[in-house]
Amino acid sequence: MSINSKQEDSNYVSVGSWMGMMFVTAIPVIGLLMVLVWAFSGENQSRKNYYRAILSWLLILVLLVVAAGVAIQYLGGTPAVQKFIQDHQNLLHNQ
């Protein structure tokens, strides 16, 4: 595949383009908005799939944080969890 055919391919994204997109996604609010735009618009399937994968990981992270919050509340809130951790650390140090 020659350089010209790479540039004509609608899924080709140059290293410079990836660097620019990564820089933009590092900007807090604008980055999230651009991830949404790049995930659902445009003709470049490679770029869309990459940003859809990022959104999938973000959704998984949010679900894990919510599950951890529910688990902490179920265990009696933060003080109960802290006491549980301290008790188990004391057991480990006393062995």
Residue pairs with C-beta under 8 A, 6 or more apart in sequence:
6 12
10 43
10 44
10 45
11 44
11 45
11 46
12 46
13 44
13 46
13 47
21 34
21 38
21 47
24 30
24 31
24 34
25 31
25 34
25 35
25 54
35 51
35 54
35 55
36 51
36 55
38 47
38 48
38 51
39 48
39 51
39 52
39 54
39 55
40 48
41 48
42 48
72 78
72 81
75 81
75 84
